[in-house]
Amino acid sequence: MPYVRIEITDGATDEQKLQIYEETTEMLVRILGKNPEYTFIVIEEVDNKNWGHKGTSVAKIREAEAAAKAAAAPLTAVA
């Protein structure tokens, strides 16, 4: 009876989660011959502020990436 727990930062859509359930189950069936009837997948979403990476939070990293992207965007003339 496989039990798979996947932790991700928040923001995945319901469609993306369904794809994770489907493809993870298919992988266990294909590689290990597991019965999908007894295969369980749990997705745990962690708030970006509670997930650390590179010495800071993912929330701060994403804020910095968004600011850099906005700064790099071409300015459009307003008529």
C-alpha positions in Angstrom: 0.0 0.0 0.0 2.0 3.0 -1.2 1.5 6.3 0.6 3.2 9.2 -1.0 3.3 12.6 0.7 4.3 15.6 -1.5 5.1 19.0 0.0 4.9 22.0 -2.2 4.6 25.7 -1.7 1.1 27.1 -2.2 -0.3 28.1 -5.5 -0.9 24.9 -7.4 -4.2 24.7 -9.2 -6.7 21.9 -8.7 -6.0 20.7 -12.2 -2.2 20.6 -11.4 -2.9 18.6 -8.2 -5.1 16.2 -10.1 -2.3 15.7 -12.6 0.2 15.0 -9.8 -2.2 12.4 -8.3 -2.7 10.7 -11.7 0.9 10.7 -12.8 2.3 9.6 -9.4 -0.1 6.7 -9.3 0.7 5.7 -12.9 4.5 5.8 -12.0 4.0 3.5 -9.0 1.9 1.1 -11.1 4.4 1.1 -14.0 7.6 0.8 -12.0 6.6 -1.2 -8.9 3.5 -2.9 -10.2 1.4 -1.4 -7.4 -2.4 -1.6 -7.4 -3.9 1.9 -7.8 -6.8 0.8 -5.6 -4.4 0.9 -2.7 -2.2 3.8 -3.6 -2.6 7.1 -1.7 -1.1 10.5 -2.6 -1.3 13.4 -0.3 -0.3 17.0 -1.3 0.6 19.2 1.6 0.8 22.9 0.7 3.1 25.1 2.7 2.7 28.8 2.8 5.6 30.5 0.9 6.5 32.4 4.1 7.1 29.1 5.9 9.3 27.6 3.2 13.0 28.6 3.4 15.5 28.5 0.5 18.9 30.1 0.0 18.8 31.8 3.4 15.4 33.4 3.0 11.8 32.6 2.4 10.3 31.6 -0.9 7.9 34.5 -0.5 10.8 37.0 -0.5 12.5 35.2 -3.4 9.3 35.4 -5.5 8.9 39.1 -4.5 12.4 39.8 -5.7 11.8 37.9 -9.0 8.6 39.8 -9.6 10.3 43.1 -9.0 13.2 42.2 -11.4 10.7 41.0 -14.0 8.7 44.3 -13.7 11.9 46.4 -14.0 13.0 44.5 -17.1 9.6 44.9 -18.8 9.7 47.4 -21.7 7.9 50.6 -21.1 4.9 51.3 -23.3 4.0 54.8 -24.4 0.7 56.2 -23.3 -1.1 58.3 -26.0 
